[in-house]
Amino acid sequence: MRRSWGVWMLVAAAVMAGACRSSDEGAFKLDGSPRVPDAQGVITKATPRMIEINGERYSVDEDAVVFSTYNRKMIGLGQVIGDYVHVGLDGKKAVWVARIGRVLRTDPAKPVVIYQGTLERVAGPRLDFTDGTVLTLAKGLTVPASRAAGNTDVVINAETGRVQGLTLPPEKSTTSSAP
């Protein structure tokens, strides 16, 4: 039996309203709440029922949400092949897939991803962005507290999923100038 386009749009709206679940955080919300991924990497294969990330296969929930972190709009699963993604899992089943960025291969041995977002907070090696993206700093990298919020450009190692470099917002001024 074929469903009409309107029915599919209603189903998509229900899913976007938070019908999916994540094994780490209960109900999945696409509202900017932090999304800690259960898996991350480059999608090398995708079908409506399966994705492959860095050689690991996961089934795809029939109500899975696939979206861009930049605008939180739904996209097709086929649009993320070759992209670096974060995935929320329920066991070995993907319930959400977030496109973080395209993979750049200027050095084929060291593929990277450039991500741009508004840094909201830093907790140790964890970076939380206002769009809900959560990234982890590589060992040895830190963010000074005075620069832990604002527009940030990030370079992610596509193989490890760790932030290997970033451009932070300007230093927050603690002094004021008198006229």
C-alpha positions as CSV (number, residue, x, y, z in Angstrom):
1,M,0.0,0.0,0.0
2,R,1.4,3.4,-1.0
3,R,1.2,6.3,1.4
4,S,0.6,9.8,0.3
5,W,3.2,12.6,0.5
6,G,1.1,14.2,3.2
7,V,1.2,11.2,5.4
8,W,5.0,11.0,5.1
9,M,5.3,14.7,6.0
10,L,3.2,14.0,9.2
11,V,5.4,11.1,10.1
12,A,8.5,13.3,9.6
13,A,7.0,16.0,11.7
14,A,6.3,13.6,14.5
15,V,9.8,12.3,14.4
16,M,11.2,15.8,14.4
17,A,9.1,16.6,17.4
18,G,11.1,14.1,19.4
19,A,9.7,10.6,18.8
20,C,13.2,9.1,18.5
21,R,15.2,8.0,21.4
22,S,19.0,7.9,22.0
23,S,20.6,5.3,24.2
24,D,22.5,8.0,26.1
25,E,19.9,10.7,26.7
26,G,16.4,9.3,26.6
27,A,14.2,11.3,24.2
28,F,15.9,12.7,21.2
29,K,15.3,16.4,20.7
30,L,16.3,18.5,17.7
31,D,16.3,21.7,19.7
32,G,20.0,22.4,20.3
33,S,20.2,20.2,23.4
34,P,23.6,18.5,23.5
35,R,23.8,15.3,21.4
36,V,26.5,13.0,22.5
37,P,27.1,10.5,19.7
38,D,27.2,6.8,20.2
39,A,29.2,6.4,17.0
40,Q,30.9,8.8,14.7
41,G,32.9,8.8,11.5
42,V,32.6,8.8,7.7
43,I,29.6,7.1,6.1
44,T,31.0,4.9,3.4
45,K,27.7,3.1,2.5
46,A,24.0,3.9,3.1
47,T,20.7,2.2,2.2
48,P,17.3,2.9,3.8
49,R,18.0,-0.1,6.2
50,M,21.8,0.1,6.8
51,I,24.7,2.5,7.1
52,E,28.4,1.7,7.3
53,I,30.7,4.0,9.2
54,N,34.5,3.4,9.1
55,G,33.8,-0.3,8.3
56,E,31.2,-0.8,11.1
57,R,27.6,-1.6,10.0
58,Y,24.5,-0.4,11.8
59,S,20.9,-1.0,10.9
60,V,18.7,2.1,10.5
61,D,15.5,2.6,12.4
62,E,12.6,3.1,10.1
63,D,11.9,6.4,11.8
64,A,15.5,7.6,12.0
65,V,16.1,11.3,11.7
66,V,18.9,12.4,9.3
67,F,19.7,16.1,9.5
68,S,22.3,18.8,9.0
69,T,23.8,20.3,12.1
70,Y,24.0,23.7,10.4
71,N,20.2,24.2,10.1
72,R,18.7,21.2,11.8
73,K,16.7,20.4,8.7
74,M,16.0,16.8,7.6
75,I,18.1,15.5,4.7
76,G,18.1,12.2,2.8
77,L,20.3,9.4,4.0
78,G,21.9,9.2,0.6
79,Q,23.1,12.8,1.0
80,V,25.5,11.9,3.8
81,I,27.5,9.3,2.0
82,G,31.2,10.4,2.3
83,D,30.4,12.9,5.0
84,Y,31.5,12.9,8.6
85,V,28.6,12.2,10.9
86,H,27.5,11.7,14.5
87,V,25.0,8.9,15.2
88,G,22.7,8.1,18.0
89,L,22.2,4.4,18.5
90,D,19.6,2.2,20.2
91,G,21.8,-1.0,20.4
92,K,23.2,-1.4,16.9
93,K,20.3,0.6,15.3
94,A,20.8,4.2,14.2
95,V,17.9,6.4,15.4
96,W,19.5,9.7,14.4
97,V,22.3,10.8,12.0
98,A,23.7,14.3,12.2
99,R,25.9,15.6,9.3
100,I,28.8,17.4,10.9
101,G,30.7,18.2,7.7
102,R,32.3,17.1,4.5
103,V,35.6,15.3,4.6
104,L,38.6,17.2,3.2
105,R,41.4,15.0,1.8
106,T,44.2,17.5,1.2
107,D,46.5,14.8,2.7
108,P,44.9,11.4,1.9
109,A,46.6,9.9,5.0
110,K,45.0,12.5,7.3
111,P,41.4,13.3,6.3
112,V,39.9,16.2,8.2
113,V,36.5,17.8,8.6
114,I,35.9,21.5,9.1
115,Y,33.0,22.3,11.4
116,Q,31.8,25.9,12.2
117,G,29.5,26.5,15.1
118,T,28.8,28.7,18.1
119,L,30.6,27.3,21.1
120,E,28.4,27.4,24.1
121,R,30.4,25.8,26.9
122,V,33.6,23.8,27.5
123,A,33.8,21.1,30.2
124,G,37.2,19.5,30.2
125,P,37.8,18.1,26.7
126,R,34.1,18.4,25.8
127,L,32.9,21.2,23.6
128,D,29.2,21.9,23.4
129,F,27.8,24.0,20.6
130,T,24.5,25.8,20.4
131,D,23.2,23.5,17.6
132,G,23.6,20.5,19.9
133,T,26.8,19.2,18.4
134,V,29.2,17.8,21.0
135,L,32.9,17.4,20.1
136,T,35.9,16.2,22.0
137,L,39.3,17.8,22.1
138,A,42.4,15.7,21.2
139,K,44.7,15.0,24.1
140,G,46.8,18.0,24.9
141,L,44.4,20.6,23.6
142,T,42.6,23.0,25.9
143,V,40.4,26.0,25.6
144,P,41.0,29.0,27.9
145,A,37.9,29.9,30.0
146,S,38.1,33.5,28.7
147,R,37.5,32.2,25.1
148,A,35.0,29.4,25.8
149,A,32.0,30.8,24.0
150,G,31.3,32.3,20.6
151,N,31.8,31.6,16.9
152,T,34.4,28.8,16.5
153,D,36.0,27.0,13.6
154,V,37.1,23.4,14.3
155,V,39.3,20.9,12.5
156,I,38.3,17.4,13.3
157,N,40.4,14.3,12.6
158,A,37.9,12.3,10.5
159,E,39.5,9.0,11.7
160,T,39.6,9.6,15.4
161,G,36.7,12.0,15.7
162,R,38.8,14.3,18.0
163,V,39.3,18.0,17.5
164,Q,42.8,18.5,16.4
165,G,42.7,22.3,16.0
166,L,40.4,25.2,16.4
167,T,40.1,29.0,16.0
168,L,38.5,30.5,19.0
169,P,36.5,33.7,19.5
170,P,38.5,36.8,20.6
171,E,39.6,37.1,24.2
172,K,36.8,38.4,26.5
173,S,37.7,41.8,27.8
174,T,37.6,42.1,31.6
175,T,38.4,45.8,31.6
176,S,36.3,48.7,30.5
177,S,37.5,51.9,29.1
178,A,36.2,55.2,30.4
179,P,35.3,58.0,27.9
